[in-house]
Every structure is written in structure tokens, then in C-alpha cells.
Amino acid sequence: MVQKYPDFNDYWQDKRAKVENINVHAYVLASYSTFLHTFGSFRGFEAIRNENKWYVAPTSVVSGTRLLTPKQASAAPHAGVA
């Protein structure tokens, strides 16, 4: 399908998760493996309408993770959380 639809269009839009429709508690785990995944993790978190949501951001491979509230996650830079 990538060869048939190499650019983002209605076909690919239909495949995108509709996180704005999530209306339950959410526990979102960040992915810092690539910029694409990092940006998608933040964007998805911000689009969830439920206020009962938490963002888990890895602080390092050694020290594990850090749990952020919605306010903290909204203030965090999109390049990562120190």
C-alpha cells in the first residue's frame, strides 16, 4: 500500500488511531526510540479528552521511569523529559 499511497491521504487517515475518542482513564507510556514515536506519544496523550490520564516518561535506561500528571506532561518539552 505504501507504493500505491506514498503520501498521507484519506487511506492512511483511516488507519490513524482516533485517540480523541478515548473517554476512559489512560496510562500512556512514552517512546523515545525515535523522534516520530516521541512526538506521537505526546500528541496522543494531549488529544485524550479524559482528565484522568498519566504519562510515563523514561528518564534513563538505568533509573527506570517517571510518572507525570497531565499538567506536568503538558509542560514537558517534546524532545524528552529530563
PDB file with one MODEL, atoms N, CA, C and O in Angstrom:
MODEL        1
ATOM      1  N   MET A   1       0.821  -1.204   0.000  1.00  0.00           N
ATOM      2  CA  MET A   1       0.000   0.000   0.000  1.00  0.00           C
ATOM      3  C   MET A   1       0.861   1.263   0.000  1.00  0.00           C
ATOM      4  O   MET A   1       0.436   2.310  -0.489  1.00  0.00           O
ATOM      5  N   VAL A   2       2.056   1.160   0.543  1.00  0.00           N
ATOM      6  CA  VAL A   2       2.943   2.321   0.544  1.00  0.00           C
ATOM      7  C   VAL A   2       3.278   2.746  -0.887  1.00  0.00           C
ATOM      8  O   VAL A   2       3.388   3.936  -1.179  1.00  0.00           O
ATOM      9  N   GLN A   3       3.437   1.771  -1.764  1.00  0.00           N
ATOM     10  CA  GLN A   3       3.712   2.109  -3.159  1.00  0.00           C
ATOM     11  C   GLN A   3       2.486   2.737  -3.826  1.00  0.00           C
ATOM     12  O   GLN A   3       2.620   3.632  -4.661  1.00  0.00           O
ATOM     13  N   LYS A   4       1.307   2.273  -3.462  1.00  0.00           N
ATOM     14  CA  LYS A   4       0.083   2.810  -4.057  1.00  0.00           C
ATOM     15  C   LYS A   4      -0.256   4.192  -3.495  1.00  0.00           C
ATOM     16  O   LYS A   4      -0.700   5.075  -4.229  1.00  0.00           O
ATOM     17  N   TYR A   5      -0.041   4.376  -2.170  1.00  0.00           N
ATOM     18  CA  TYR A   5      -0.343   5.647  -1.497  1.00  0.00           C
ATOM     19  C   TYR A   5       0.892   6.118  -0.722  1.00  0.00           C
ATOM     20  O   TYR A   5       0.927   5.989   0.502  1.00  0.00           O
ATOM     21  N   PRO A   6       1.891   6.654  -1.397  1.00  0.00           N
ATOM     22  CA  PRO A   6       3.119   7.042  -0.707  1.00  0.00           C
ATOM     23  C   PRO A   6       2.954   8.281   0.190  1.00  0.00           C
ATOM     24  O   PRO A   6       3.749   8.487   1.107  1.00  0.00           O
ATOM     25  N   ASP A   7       1.947   9.088  -0.065  1.00  0.00           N
ATOM     26  CA  ASP A   7       1.708  10.292   0.726  1.00  0.00           C
ATOM     27  C   ASP A   7       0.512  10.096   1.655  1.00  0.00           C
ATOM     28  O   ASP A   7      -0.353   9.255   1.406  1.00  0.00           O
ATOM     29  N   PHE A   8       0.479  10.884   2.725  1.00  0.00           N
ATOM     30  CA  PHE A   8      -0.638  10.809   3.666  1.00  0.00           C
ATOM     31  C   PHE A   8      -1.900  11.282   2.956  1.00  0.00           C
ATOM     32  O   PHE A   8      -1.940  12.382   2.406  1.00  0.00           O
ATOM     33  N   ASN A   9      -2.931  10.438   2.973  1.00  0.00           N
ATOM     34  CA  ASN A   9      -4.197  10.773   2.321  1.00  0.00           C
ATOM     35  C   ASN A   9      -5.344  10.126   3.109  1.00  0.00           C
ATOM     36  O   ASN A   9      -5.140   9.662   4.231  1.00  0.00           O
ATOM     37  N   ASP A  10      -6.531  10.095   2.532  1.00  0.00           N
ATOM     38  CA  ASP A  10      -7.691   9.521   3.224  1.00  0.00           C
ATOM     39  C   ASP A  10      -7.479   8.058   3.604  1.00  0.00           C
ATOM     40  O   ASP A  10      -7.953   7.608   4.648  1.00  0.00           O
ATOM     41  N   TYR A  11      -6.762   7.317   2.753  1.00  0.00           N
ATOM     42  CA  TYR A  11      -6.495   5.914   3.067  1.00  0.00           C
ATOM     43  C   TYR A  11      -5.727   5.798   4.380  1.00  0.00           C
ATOM     44  O   TYR A  11      -6.107   5.019   5.255  1.00  0.00           O
ATOM     45  N   TRP A  12      -4.651   6.568   4.523  1.00  0.00           N
ATOM     46  CA  TRP A  12      -3.832   6.498   5.738  1.00  0.00           C
ATOM     47  C   TRP A  12      -4.532   7.148   6.927  1.00  0.00           C
ATOM     48  O   TRP A  12      -4.359   6.699   8.060  1.00  0.00           O
ATOM     49  N   GLN A  13      -5.314   8.187   6.693  1.00  0.00           N
ATOM     50  CA  GLN A  13      -6.063   8.834   7.780  1.00  0.00           C
ATOM     51  C   GLN A  13      -6.995   7.831   8.453  1.00  0.00           C
ATOM     52  O   GLN A  13      -7.178   7.866   9.670  1.00  0.00           O
ATOM     53  N   ASP A  14      -7.577   6.946   7.666  1.00  0.00           N
ATOM     54  CA  ASP A  14      -8.468   5.921   8.189  1.00  0.00           C
ATOM     55  C   ASP A  14      -7.739   4.936   9.113  1.00  0.00           C
ATOM     56  O   ASP A  14      -8.366   4.308   9.965  1.00  0.00           O
ATOM     57  N   LYS A  15      -6.442   4.804   8.949  1.00  0.00           N
ATOM     58  CA  LYS A  15      -5.639   3.867   9.755  1.00  0.00           C
ATOM     59  C   LYS A  15      -5.136   4.494  11.055  1.00  0.00           C
ATOM     60  O   LYS A  15      -4.691   3.781  11.954  1.00  0.00           O
ATOM     61  N   ARG A  16      -5.202   5.801  11.158  1.00  0.00           N
ATOM     62  CA  ARG A  16      -4.684   6.514  12.328  1.00  0.00           C
ATOM     63  C   ARG A  16      -5.623   6.323  13.522  1.00  0.00           C
ATOM     64  O   ARG A  16      -6.843   6.414  13.390  1.00  0.00           O
ATOM     65  N   ALA A  17      -5.031   6.057  14.683  1.00  0.00           N
ATOM     66  CA  ALA A  17      -5.831   5.882  15.904  1.00  0.00           C
ATOM     67  C   ALA A  17      -6.570   7.181  16.235  1.00  0.00           C
ATOM     68  O   ALA A  17      -6.001   8.269  16.144  1.00  0.00           O
ATOM     69  N   LYS A  18      -7.815   7.056  16.610  1.00  0.00           N
ATOM     70  CA  LYS A  18      -8.635   8.219  16.955  1.00  0.00           C
ATOM     71  C   LYS A  18      -8.639   8.402  18.476  1.00  0.00           C
ATOM     72  O   LYS A  18      -9.651   8.185  19.143  1.00  0.00           O
ATOM     73  N   VAL A  19      -7.486   8.805  19.002  1.00  0.00           N
ATOM     74  CA  VAL A  19      -7.329   8.906  20.451  1.00  0.00           C
ATOM     75  C   VAL A  19      -8.220   9.978  21.063  1.00  0.00           C
ATOM     76  O   VAL A  19      -8.491   9.935  22.263  1.00  0.00           O
ATOM     77  N   GLU A  20      -8.678  10.932  20.270  1.00  0.00           N
ATOM     78  CA  GLU A  20      -9.579  11.952  20.793  1.00  0.00           C
ATOM     79  C   GLU A  20     -10.917  11.359  21.226  1.00  0.00           C
ATOM     80  O   GLU A  20     -11.679  12.010  21.940  1.00  0.00           O
ATOM     81  N   ASN A  21     -11.210  10.126  20.798  1.00  0.00           N
ATOM     82  CA  ASN A  21     -12.442   9.446  21.193  1.00  0.00           C
ATOM     83  C   ASN A  21     -12.284   8.641  22.476  1.00  0.00           C
ATOM     84  O   ASN A  21     -13.258   8.065  22.961  1.00  0.00           O
ATOM     85  N   ILE A  22     -11.088   8.587  23.032  1.00  0.00           N
ATOM     86  CA  ILE A  22     -10.860   7.841  24.276  1.00  0.00           C
ATOM     87  C   ILE A  22     -11.462   8.626  25.428  1.00  0.00           C
ATOM     88  O   ILE A  22     -11.117   9.787  25.649  1.00  0.00           O
ATOM     89  N   ASN A  23     -12.362   7.987  26.159  1.00  0.00           N
ATOM     90  CA  ASN A  23     -13.020   8.655  27.276  1.00  0.00           C
ATOM     91  C   ASN A  23     -12.963   7.776  28.525  1.00  0.00           C
ATOM     92  O   ASN A  23     -13.942   7.666  29.264  1.00  0.00           O
ATOM     93  N   VAL A  24     -11.818   7.158  28.750  1.00  0.00           N
ATOM     94  CA  VAL A  24     -11.586   6.361  29.952  1.00  0.00           C
ATOM     95  C   VAL A  24     -10.232   6.768  30.517  1.00  0.00           C
ATOM     96  O   VAL A  24      -9.475   7.484  29.861  1.00  0.00           O
ATOM     97  N   HIS A  25      -9.925   6.319  31.719  1.00  0.00           N
ATOM     98  CA  HIS A  25      -8.616   6.607  32.297  1.00  0.00           C
ATOM     99  C   HIS A  25      -7.537   6.085  31.358  1.00  0.00           C
ATOM    100  O   HIS A  25      -7.691   5.016  30.768  1.00  0.00           O
ATOM    101  N   ALA A  26      -6.455   6.828  31.218  1.00  0.00           N
ATOM    102  CA  ALA A  26      -5.387   6.432  30.301  1.00  0.00           C
ATOM    103  C   ALA A  26      -4.034   6.485  30.997  1.00  0.00           C
ATOM    104  O   ALA A  26      -3.735   7.419  31.741  1.00  0.00           O
ATOM    105  N   TYR A  27      -3.241   5.485  30.745  1.00  0.00           N
ATOM    106  CA  TYR A  27      -1.882   5.368  31.258  1.00  0.00           C
ATOM    107  C   TYR A  27      -0.990   5.231  30.031  1.00  0.00           C
ATOM    108  O   TYR A  27      -0.877   4.145  29.461  1.00  0.00           O
ATOM    109  N   VAL A  28      -0.364   6.316  29.627  1.00  0.00           N
ATOM    110  CA  VAL A  28       0.368   6.370  28.366  1.00  0.00           C
ATOM    111  C   VAL A  28       1.860   6.232  28.626  1.00  0.00           C
ATOM    112  O   VAL A  28       2.430   6.965  29.434  1.00  0.00           O
ATOM    113  N   LEU A  29       2.484   5.292  27.940  1.00  0.00           N
ATOM    114  CA  LEU A  29       3.922   5.077  28.066  1.00  0.00           C
ATOM    115  C   LEU A  29       4.624   5.750  26.901  1.00  0.00           C
ATOM    116  O   LEU A  29       4.301   5.494  25.740  1.00  0.00           O
ATOM    117  N   ALA A  30       5.583   6.609  27.211  1.00  0.00           N
ATOM    118  CA  ALA A  30       6.319   7.322  26.175  1.00  0.00           C
ATOM    119  C   ALA A  30       7.286   6.396  25.464  1.00  0.00           C
ATOM    120  O   ALA A  30       7.775   5.419  26.032  1.00  0.00           O
ATOM    121  N   SER A  31       7.545   6.719  24.237  1.00  0.00           N
ATOM    122  CA  SER A  31       8.567   6.012  23.471  1.00  0.00           C
ATOM    123  C   SER A  31       9.568   7.046  22.992  1.00  0.00           C
ATOM    124  O   SER A  31       9.216   7.955  22.241  1.00  0.00           O
ATOM    125  N   TYR A  32      10.805   6.912  23.422  1.00  0.00           N
ATOM    126  CA  TYR A  32      11.844   7.845  22.985  1.00  0.00           C
ATOM    127  C   TYR A  32      12.784   7.186  21.990  1.00  0.00           C
ATOM    128  O   TYR A  32      13.914   7.642  21.813  1.00  0.00           O
ATOM    129  N   SER A  33      12.333   6.115  21.335  1.00  0.00           N
ATOM    130  CA  SER A  33      13.213   5.390  20.421  1.00  0.00           C
ATOM    131  C   SER A  33      13.532   6.209  19.173  1.00  0.00           C
ATOM    132  O   SER A  33      14.647   6.136  18.657  1.00  0.00           O
ATOM    133  N   THR A  34      12.570   6.985  18.683  1.00  0.00           N
ATOM    134  CA  THR A  34      12.799   7.869  17.541  1.00  0.00           C
ATOM    135  C   THR A  34      11.962   9.112  17.747  1.00  0.00           C
ATOM    136  O   THR A  34      11.012   9.106  18.530  1.00  0.00           O
ATOM    137  N   PHE A  35      12.311  10.178  17.048  1.00  0.00           N
ATOM    138  CA  PHE A  35      11.527  11.409  17.177  1.00  0.00           C
ATOM    139  C   PHE A  35      10.079  11.183  16.773  1.00  0.00           C
ATOM    140  O   PHE A  35       9.170  11.752  17.378  1.00  0.00           O
ATOM    141  N   LEU A  36       9.858  10.362  15.762  1.00  0.00           N
ATOM    142  CA  LEU A  36       8.499  10.072  15.301  1.00  0.00           C
ATOM    143  C   LEU A  36       7.654   9.499  16.438  1.00  0.00           C
ATOM    144  O   LEU A  36       6.526   9.940  16.659  1.00  0.00           O
ATOM    145  N   HIS A  37       8.197   8.518  17.156  1.00  0.00           N
ATOM    146  CA  HIS A  37       7.444   7.913  18.244  1.00  0.00           C
ATOM    147  C   HIS A  37       7.292   8.861  19.424  1.00  0.00           C
ATOM    148  O   HIS A  37       6.242   8.881  20.066  1.00  0.00           O
ATOM    149  N   THR A  38       8.314   9.639  19.718  1.00  0.00           N
ATOM    150  CA  THR A  38       8.229  10.608  20.817  1.00  0.00           C
ATOM    151  C   THR A  38       7.118  11.607  20.549  1.00  0.00           C
ATOM    152  O   THR A  38       6.277  11.850  21.415  1.00  0.00           O
ATOM    153  N   PHE A  39       7.106  12.186  19.364  1.00  0.00           N
ATOM    154  CA  PHE A  39       6.092  13.168  19.001  1.00  0.00           C
ATOM    155  C   PHE A  39       4.697  12.551  19.048  1.00  0.00           C
ATOM    156  O   PHE A  39       3.753  13.173  19.534  1.00  0.00           O
ATOM    157  N   GLY A  40       4.574  11.331  18.543  1.00  0.00           N
ATOM    158  CA  GLY A  40       3.277  10.652  18.549  1.00  0.00           C
ATOM    159  C   GLY A  40       2.778  10.356  19.950  1.00  0.00           C
ATOM    160  O   GLY A  40       1.579  10.441  20.215  1.00  0.00           O
ATOM    161  N   SER A  41       3.689  10.007  20.851  1.00  0.00           N
ATOM    162  CA  SER A  41       3.305   9.743  22.238  1.00  0.00           C
ATOM    163  C   SER A  41       2.736  11.000  22.894  1.00  0.00           C
ATOM    164  O   SER A  41       1.691  10.950  23.543  1.00  0.00           O
ATOM    165  N   PHE A  42       3.430  12.131  22.721  1.00  0.00           N
ATOM    166  CA  PHE A  42       2.942  13.391  23.296  1.00  0.00           C
ATOM    167  C   PHE A  42       1.642  13.829  22.646  1.00  0.00           C
ATOM    168  O   PHE A  42       0.700  14.223  23.333  1.00  0.00           O
ATOM    169  N   ARG A  43       1.590  13.760  21.330  1.00  0.00           N
ATOM    170  CA  ARG A  43       0.387  14.205  20.621  1.00  0.00           C
ATOM    171  C   ARG A  43      -0.825  13.362  21.014  1.00  0.00           C
ATOM    172  O   ARG A  43      -1.911  13.896  21.240  1.00  0.00           O
ATOM    173  N   GLY A  44      -0.638  12.053  21.094  1.00  0.00           N
ATOM    174  CA  GLY A  44      -1.731  11.184  21.505  1.00  0.00           C
ATOM    175  C   GLY A  44      -2.192  11.474  22.917  1.00  0.00           C
ATOM    176  O   GLY A  44      -3.392  11.520  23.187  1.00  0.00           O
ATOM    177  N   PHE A  45      -1.239  11.671  23.823  1.00  0.00           N
ATOM    178  CA  PHE A  45      -1.576  11.993  25.213  1.00  0.00           C
ATOM    179  C   PHE A  45      -2.388  13.284  25.293  1.00  0.00           C
ATOM    180  O   PHE A  45      -3.406  13.343  25.983  1.00  0.00           O
ATOM    181  N   GLU A  46      -1.936  14.302  24.591  1.00  0.00           N
ATOM    182  CA  GLU A  46      -2.626  15.593  24.623  1.00  0.00           C
ATOM    183  C   GLU A  46      -4.024  15.517  24.020  1.00  0.00           C
ATOM    184  O   GLU A  46      -4.913  16.264  24.430  1.00  0.00           O
ATOM    185  N   ALA A  47      -4.232  14.630  23.057  1.00  0.00           N
ATOM    186  CA  ALA A  47      -5.526  14.535  22.379  1.00  0.00           C
ATOM    187  C   ALA A  47      -6.574  13.788  23.199  1.00  0.00           C
ATOM    188  O   ALA A  47      -7.771  13.947  22.956  1.00  0.00           O
ATOM    189  N   ILE A  48      -6.145  12.976  24.168  1.00  0.00           N
ATOM    190  CA  ILE A  48      -7.107  12.244  25.003  1.00  0.00           C
ATOM    191  C   ILE A  48      -7.873  13.251  25.842  1.00  0.00           C
ATOM    192  O   ILE A  48      -7.270  14.054  26.554  1.00  0.00           O
ATOM    193  N   ARG A  49      -9.175  13.216  25.764  1.00  0.00           N
ATOM    194  CA  ARG A  49     -10.013  14.227  26.428  1.00  0.00           C
ATOM    195  C   ARG A  49     -10.204  13.985  27.917  1.00  0.00           C
ATOM    196  O   ARG A  49     -10.498  14.923  28.658  1.00  0.00           O
ATOM    197  N   ASN A  50     -10.047  12.767  28.362  1.00  0.00           N
ATOM    198  CA  ASN A  50     -10.267  12.449  29.770  1.00  0.00           C
ATOM    199  C   ASN A  50      -9.178  13.091  30.624  1.00  0.00           C
ATOM    200  O   ASN A  50      -7.996  13.005  30.292  1.00  0.00           O
ATOM    201  N   GLU A  51      -9.572  13.731  31.717  1.00  0.00           N
ATOM    202  CA  GLU A  51      -8.599  14.367  32.617  1.00  0.00           C
ATOM    203  C   GLU A  51      -7.846  13.348  33.469  1.00  0.00           C
ATOM    204  O   GLU A  51      -6.791  13.659  34.022  1.00  0.00           O
ATOM    205  N   ASN A  52      -8.383  12.140  33.577  1.00  0.00           N
ATOM    206  CA  ASN A  52      -7.727  11.083  34.356  1.00  0.00           C
ATOM    207  C   ASN A  52      -6.765  10.333  33.447  1.00  0.00           C
ATOM    208  O   ASN A  52      -7.047   9.228  32.983  1.00  0.00           O
ATOM    209  N   LYS A  53      -5.623  10.965  33.208  1.00  0.00           N
ATOM    210  CA  LYS A  53      -4.619  10.364  32.341  1.00  0.00           C
ATOM    211  C   LYS A  53      -3.236  10.645  32.932  1.00  0.00           C
ATOM    212  O   LYS A  53      -3.004  11.676  33.562  1.00  0.00           O
ATOM    213  N   TRP A  54      -2.339   9.706  32.709  1.00  0.00           N
ATOM    214  CA  TRP A  54      -0.986   9.817  33.229  1.00  0.00           C
ATOM    215  C   TRP A  54      -0.003   9.481  32.122  1.00  0.00           C
ATOM    216  O   TRP A  54      -0.267   8.622  31.281  1.00  0.00           O
ATOM    217  N   TYR A  55       1.113  10.152  32.130  1.00  0.00           N
ATOM    218  CA  TYR A  55       2.141   9.963  31.113  1.00  0.00           C
ATOM    219  C   TYR A  55       3.385   9.408  31.799  1.00  0.00           C
ATOM    220  O   TYR A  55       3.902  10.011  32.738  1.00  0.00           O
ATOM    221  N   VAL A  56       3.853   8.280  31.337  1.00  0.00           N
ATOM    222  CA  VAL A  56       5.047   7.660  31.904  1.00  0.00           C
ATOM    223  C   VAL A  56       6.200   7.947  30.956  1.00  0.00           C
ATOM    224  O   VAL A  56       6.194   7.526  29.799  1.00  0.00           O
ATOM    225  N   ALA A  57       7.183   8.670  31.464  1.00  0.00           N
ATOM    226  CA  ALA A  57       8.320   9.056  30.640  1.00  0.00           C
ATOM    227  C   ALA A  57       9.586   8.382  31.144  1.00  0.00           C
ATOM    228  O   ALA A  57       9.942   8.524  32.314  1.00  0.00           O
ATOM    229  N   PRO A  58      10.268   7.650  30.270  1.00  0.00           N
ATOM    230  CA  PRO A  58      11.533   7.063  30.700  1.00  0.00           C
ATOM    231  C   PRO A  58      12.556   8.160  30.937  1.00  0.00           C
ATOM    232  O   PRO A  58      12.750   9.018  30.076  1.00  0.00           O
ATOM    233  N   THR A  59      13.217   8.147  32.097  1.00  0.00           N
ATOM    234  CA  THR A  59      14.232   9.160  32.382  1.00  0.00           C
ATOM    235  C   THR A  59      15.611   8.664  32.000  1.00  0.00           C
ATOM    236  O   THR A  59      16.486   9.457  31.653  1.00  0.00           O
ATOM    237  N   SER A  60      15.808   7.370  32.059  1.00  0.00           N
ATOM    238  CA  SER A  60      17.049   6.770  31.574  1.00  0.00           C
ATOM    239  C   SER A  60      16.876   5.261  31.581  1.00  0.00           C
ATOM    240  O   SER A  60      15.947   4.742  32.199  1.00  0.00           O
ATOM    241  N   VAL A  61      17.741   4.578  30.917  1.00  0.00           N
ATOM    242  CA  VAL A  61      17.673   3.118  30.888  1.00  0.00           C
ATOM    243  C   VAL A  61      17.925   2.549  32.274  1.00  0.00           C
ATOM    244  O   VAL A  61      17.350   1.525  32.645  1.00  0.00           O
ATOM    245  N   VAL A  62      18.782   3.210  33.037  1.00  0.00           N
ATOM    246  CA  VAL A  62      19.170   2.700  34.352  1.00  0.00           C
ATOM    247  C   VAL A  62      18.131   3.019  35.423  1.00  0.00           C
ATOM    248  O   VAL A  62      17.774   2.155  36.224  1.00  0.00           O
ATOM    249  N   SER A  63      17.645   4.263  35.436  1.00  0.00           N
ATOM    250  CA  SER A  63      16.793   4.677  36.550  1.00  0.00           C
ATOM    251  C   SER A  63      15.319   4.360  36.363  1.00  0.00           C
ATOM    252  O   SER A  63      14.536   4.582  37.287  1.00  0.00           O
ATOM    253  N   GLY A  64      14.911   3.852  35.216  1.00  0.00           N
ATOM    254  CA  GLY A  64      13.517   3.467  35.043  1.00  0.00           C
ATOM    255  C   GLY A  64      12.653   4.564  34.469  1.00  0.00           C
ATOM    256  O   GLY A  64      13.030   5.215  33.494  1.00  0.00           O
ATOM    257  N   THR A  65      11.480   4.774  35.075  1.00  0.00           N
ATOM    258  CA  THR A  65      10.514   5.701  34.503  1.00  0.00           C
ATOM    259  C   THR A  65      10.094   6.760  35.507  1.00  0.00           C
ATOM    260  O   THR A  65      10.364   6.658  36.704  1.00  0.00           O
ATOM    261  N   ARG A  66       9.434   7.764  34.992  1.00  0.00           N
ATOM    262  CA  ARG A  66       8.921   8.861  35.805  1.00  0.00           C
ATOM    263  C   ARG A  66       7.450   9.061  35.441  1.00  0.00           C
ATOM    264  O   ARG A  66       7.120   9.175  34.261  1.00  0.00           O
ATOM    265  N   LEU A  67       6.580   9.106  36.417  1.00  0.00           N
ATOM    266  CA  LEU A  67       5.152   9.286  36.178  1.00  0.00           C
ATOM    267  C   LEU A  67       4.827  10.772  36.190  1.00  0.00           C
ATOM    268  O   LEU A  67       5.129  11.470  37.158  1.00  0.00           O
ATOM    269  N   LEU A  68       4.213  11.253  35.120  1.00  0.00           N
ATOM    270  CA  LEU A  68       3.850  12.660  35.013  1.00  0.00           C
ATOM    271  C   LEU A  68       2.343  12.827  35.050  1.00  0.00           C
ATOM    272  O   LEU A  68       1.610  12.020  34.480  1.00  0.00           O
ATOM    273  N   THR A  69       1.884  13.866  35.715  1.00  0.00           N
ATOM    274  CA  THR A  69       0.470  14.224  35.703  1.00  0.00           C
ATOM    275  C   THR A  69       0.175  14.945  34.386  1.00  0.00           C
ATOM    276  O   THR A  69       1.112  15.323  33.683  1.00  0.00           O
ATOM    277  N   PRO A  70      -1.101  15.147  34.031  1.00  0.00           N
ATOM    278  CA  PRO A  70      -1.408  15.875  32.797  1.00  0.00           C
ATOM    279  C   PRO A  70      -0.759  17.261  32.750  1.00  0.00           C
ATOM    280  O   PRO A  70      -0.274  17.679  31.699  1.00  0.00           O
ATOM    281  N   LYS A  71      -0.745  17.973  33.872  1.00  0.00           N
ATOM    282  CA  LYS A  71      -0.146  19.311  33.903  1.00  0.00           C
ATOM    283  C   LYS A  71       1.357  19.238  33.647  1.00  0.00           C
ATOM    284  O   LYS A  71       1.894  20.043  32.886  1.00  0.00           O
ATOM    285  N   GLN A  72       2.037  18.285  34.272  1.00  0.00           N
ATOM    286  CA  GLN A  72       3.473  18.135  34.074  1.00  0.00           C
ATOM    287  C   GLN A  72       3.788  17.724  32.637  1.00  0.00           C
ATOM    288  O   GLN A  72       4.728  18.242  32.035  1.00  0.00           O
ATOM    289  N   ALA A  73       3.016  16.807  32.093  1.00  0.00           N
ATOM    290  CA  ALA A  73       3.261  16.336  30.725  1.00  0.00           C
ATOM    291  C   ALA A  73       3.041  17.455  29.717  1.00  0.00           C
ATOM    292  O   ALA A  73       3.777  17.557  28.735  1.00  0.00           O
ATOM    293  N   SER A  74       2.039  18.292  29.948  1.00  0.00           N
ATOM    294  CA  SER A  74       1.776  19.399  29.032  1.00  0.00           C
ATOM    295  C   SER A  74       2.912  20.408  29.046  1.00  0.00           C
ATOM    296  O   SER A  74       3.182  21.055  28.035  1.00  0.00           O
ATOM    297  N   ALA A  75       3.584  20.547  30.194  1.00  0.00           N
ATOM    298  CA  ALA A  75       4.687  21.498  30.319  1.00  0.00           C
ATOM    299  C   ALA A  75       6.018  20.912  29.853  1.00  0.00           C
ATOM    300  O   ALA A  75       6.985  21.650  29.668  1.00  0.00           O
ATOM    301  N   ALA A  76       6.077  19.601  29.664  1.00  0.00           N
ATOM    302  CA  ALA A  76       7.335  18.950  29.291  1.00  0.00           C
ATOM    303  C   ALA A  76       7.691  19.255  27.841  1.00  0.00           C
ATOM    304  O   ALA A  76       6.812  19.310  26.981  1.00  0.00           O
ATOM    305  N   PRO A  77       8.962  19.450  27.574  1.00  0.00           N
ATOM    306  CA  PRO A  77       9.373  19.667  26.171  1.00  0.00           C
ATOM    307  C   PRO A  77       9.162  18.408  25.359  1.00  0.00           C
ATOM    308  O   PRO A  77       9.322  17.304  25.879  1.00  0.00           O
ATOM    309  N   HIS A  78       8.806  18.552  24.099  1.00  0.00           N
ATOM    310  CA  HIS A  78       8.520  17.391  23.260  1.00  0.00           C
ATOM    311  C   HIS A  78       9.754  16.573  22.929  1.00  0.00           C
ATOM    312  O   HIS A  78       9.631  15.441  22.462  1.00  0.00           O
ATOM    313  N   ALA A  79      10.924  17.108  23.157  1.00  0.00           N
ATOM    314  CA  ALA A  79      12.145  16.347  22.865  1.00  0.00           C
ATOM    315  C   ALA A  79      12.477  15.352  23.964  1.00  0.00           C
ATOM    316  O   ALA A  79      13.388  14.539  23.805  1.00  0.00           O
ATOM    317  N   GLY A  80      11.754  15.402  25.072  1.00  0.00           N
ATOM    318  CA  GLY A  80      12.019  14.456  26.149  1.00  0.00           C
ATOM    319  C   GLY A  80      11.922  15.127  27.492  1.00  0.00           C
ATOM    320  O   GLY A  80      11.861  16.353  27.576  1.00  0.00           O
ATOM    321  N   VAL A  81      11.907  14.358  28.515  1.00  0.00           N
ATOM    322  CA  VAL A  81      11.798  14.865  29.884  1.00  0.00           C
ATOM    323  C   VAL A  81      13.101  14.576  30.586  1.00  0.00           C
ATOM    324  O   VAL A  81      13.564  13.436  30.610  1.00  0.00           O
ATOM    325  N   ALA A  82      13.692  15.602  31.155  1.00  0.00           N
ATOM    326  CA  ALA A  82      14.970  15.412  31.865  1.00  0.00           C
ATOM    327  C   ALA A  82      14.721  14.946  33.268  1.00  0.00           C
ATOM    328  O   ALA A  82      15.668  14.731  34.024  1.00  0.00           O
TER     329      ALA A  82
ENDMDL
END
